[in-house]
Structure formats: structure tokens, C-alpha cells
């Protein structure tokens, strides 16, 4: 496929649909565990009926943690434990998130990513139900894979 063909693909052909999600009341310790265990970088926050409420990135969690964490300083570890067990997803999630629809084309995603400093877009239907997520990683895989695997069952970062 050439570049124009790739840019014309629909988001639903590239987005990841097997997602880890959180509720607004999920404790940050649980979210951090998912980031570490699954090696992902974005977790959408949704209601019980999959209405999108916001997004948490691994960077959001890292910004909360004490600088001394890398040195395994006991005081830093205690502070992090307190922060991660006493805050909820709704305390740190970003709520002003640009989204795309499954029928938008990849060109729109590329433009959004180029103009903003984030790396993931929730894919929402017309009722704000989370349908999937598309990331810069998904676009790199699409662009640099010899035969792009157009699947809605990728796991996204």
C-alpha cells in the first residue's frame, strides 16, 4: 500500500479493541499495576456501560511518583504507596480528550497527533461509547510493516 492508501483507511480497520479500562473509582495502584504488567501506556476511563469519561497515561502516574523512586529510597517508596492507594482514576485522568469515530480516516488521526502532544485517541461512537483506541504506536506498525495487519484485535500501547 502506498501512503495515500494508508491515510485513507478507516480508524476501525486499525484501532485496538482489546483494551484495559478503568472506572472513575479505580485506585491508582491498580492502574499502575496494569501499566507495569501489560506494558501499555494508556487506559481509558469508562462508566459501567462503556461511556468514555477520560484517559490516564503512564506519564500521569509517573509524574505523581517521587523522584527518589528510581533510587529505591524508603521514604519515596512510602510516599508512592500512599499516593497510589489514596487517589482514584478520577483524580488524575484527563477529561478534555480529543476523540475520533470508527469511520474517520487515518489521515485525521495523523493530523491530530501532529498538532497535539499526546499519543492516544479514544475511538467513540455517536453516543460516547468507547469502541477502541488508536495510538501513535498503531500508526507506526501500520506504516512500517511490510504487509500491514489490518485487524481490530491488536493490543494497543
C-alpha positions as CSV (number, residue, x, y, z in Angstrom):
1,X,0.0,0.0,0.0
2,X,1.2,3.5,-0.7
3,X,0.9,6.4,1.8
4,X,-2.3,7.7,0.3
5,X,-3.9,4.3,0.7
6,X,-2.8,4.0,4.3
7,X,-4.1,7.5,5.1
8,X,-7.5,6.6,3.6
9,X,-8.0,3.6,5.8
10,X,-10.8,3.8,8.4
11,X,-9.9,4.0,12.1
12,X,-11.9,0.9,12.7
13,X,-9.5,-1.0,10.5
14,X,-6.5,-0.1,12.6
15,X,-7.8,0.6,16.1
16,X,-7.2,-1.7,19.0
17,X,-10.3,-3.1,20.6
18,X,-9.0,-5.4,23.3
19,X,-8.4,-2.8,25.9
20,X,-7.8,-2.5,29.6
21,X,-10.2,0.1,31.1
22,X,-10.8,1.6,34.5
23,X,-13.7,3.2,36.2
24,X,-13.5,6.6,37.8
25,X,-13.3,4.9,41.2
26,X,-10.4,2.6,40.3
27,X,-7.5,3.1,42.7
28,X,-4.3,4.3,41.0
29,X,-2.3,1.4,42.5
30,X,-4.4,-1.0,40.4
31,X,-4.0,1.2,37.3
32,X,-0.2,1.3,37.8
33,X,-0.1,-2.4,38.2
34,X,-1.8,-2.8,34.8
35,X,0.7,-0.4,33.2
36,X,3.6,-2.4,34.6
37,X,2.1,-5.9,34.0
38,X,0.8,-5.3,30.5
39,X,3.5,-2.8,29.2
40,X,0.9,-0.4,27.9
41,X,0.8,3.4,28.2
42,X,-2.9,4.5,28.1
43,X,-6.0,3.3,30.0
44,X,-9.4,4.7,29.1
45,X,-11.7,5.5,32.0
46,X,-15.3,4.5,31.3
47,X,-18.6,4.0,33.1
48,X,-20.2,0.6,33.6
49,X,-22.0,1.0,30.2
50,X,-18.8,1.9,28.4
51,X,-19.4,5.7,28.3
52,X,-16.0,7.4,27.9
53,X,-15.1,9.6,30.8
54,X,-11.4,10.3,30.4
55,X,-7.9,8.9,29.8
56,X,-5.0,8.1,32.1
57,X,-1.5,7.7,30.7
58,X,1.5,6.1,32.3
59,X,3.1,9.5,32.3
60,X,0.3,10.8,34.5
61,X,1.2,8.2,37.1
62,X,5.0,8.7,36.8
63,X,4.5,12.5,37.3
64,X,2.8,11.7,40.7
65,X,5.6,9.4,41.9
66,X,8.5,10.7,43.9
67,X,11.8,11.3,42.1
68,X,13.6,9.1,44.6
69,X,11.7,6.1,43.4
70,X,14.5,5.2,40.9
71,X,16.9,5.0,43.8
72,X,14.5,2.8,45.9
73,X,14.7,5.3,48.7
74,X,12.4,4.1,51.6
75,X,10.8,7.5,52.0
76,X,10.0,7.7,48.3
77,X,8.5,4.2,48.3
78,X,6.3,5.0,51.3
79,X,5.2,8.3,49.6
80,X,4.4,6.4,46.4
81,X,2.4,3.8,48.2
82,X,0.4,6.5,49.9
83,X,-0.2,8.4,46.7
84,X,-1.2,5.3,44.7
85,X,-3.5,3.9,47.3
86,X,-5.2,7.2,48.2
87,X,-6.0,8.6,44.8
88,X,-8.5,7.4,42.2
89,X,-8.6,7.5,38.4
90,X,-11.0,10.5,38.5
91,X,-8.3,12.4,40.5
92,X,-5.7,12.3,37.7
93,X,-7.5,11.4,34.4
94,X,-7.5,13.8,31.6
95,X,-11.1,14.7,30.7
96,X,-10.6,17.1,27.8
97,X,-9.6,14.4,25.3
98,X,-9.9,14.6,21.5
99,X,-11.6,11.6,20.1
100,X,-12.3,10.1,16.7
101,X,-15.0,7.9,15.3
102,X,-14.6,4.4,13.8
103,X,-15.4,5.8,10.4
104,X,-12.9,8.6,10.4
105,X,-9.8,8.0,8.3
106,X,-6.2,7.6,9.5
107,X,-5.4,11.0,7.9
108,X,-7.5,12.7,10.6
109,X,-5.6,10.8,13.4
110,X,-2.2,11.8,11.9
111,X,-3.3,15.4,11.8
112,X,-4.4,15.3,15.4
113,X,-1.2,13.7,16.6
114,X,0.9,16.2,14.7
115,X,-0.9,19.2,16.2
116,X,-1.0,17.9,19.8
117,X,1.2,16.4,22.5
118,X,-0.5,13.2,23.2
119,X,-0.2,9.7,21.7
120,X,-3.6,8.0,22.0
121,X,-7.1,8.8,20.8
122,X,-10.2,7.1,22.1
123,X,-12.5,5.9,19.4
124,X,-16.1,6.7,20.3
125,X,-19.4,6.1,18.7
126,X,-22.0,8.9,18.4
127,X,-23.2,8.2,22.0
128,X,-19.7,8.4,23.5
129,X,-19.4,4.7,24.0
130,X,-15.7,3.5,23.8
131,X,-15.2,1.4,20.7
132,X,-11.4,1.2,20.8
133,X,-8.3,3.2,20.9
134,X,-5.8,4.3,18.3
135,X,-2.2,5.2,19.2
136,X,0.9,6.5,17.5
137,X,2.3,3.0,18.0
138,X,-0.6,1.6,16.0
139,X,0.2,4.1,13.2
140,X,3.9,3.2,13.2
141,X,3.1,-0.5,12.9
142,X,0.7,0.3,10.0
143,X,3.3,2.5,8.3
144,X,6.4,0.2,8.8
145,X,5.0,-3.2,8.4
146,X,5.7,-4.8,5.0
147,X,2.1,-6.2,4.8
148,X,0.1,-4.2,7.3
149,X,-2.0,-6.4,9.5
150,X,-5.4,-4.7,9.4
151,X,-7.1,-6.1,12.4
152,X,-9.4,-4.9,15.1
153,X,-7.8,-7.2,17.6
154,X,-4.4,-5.6,18.1
155,X,-3.4,-4.7,21.7
156,X,-2.5,-1.0,21.8
157,X,0.0,1.0,23.8
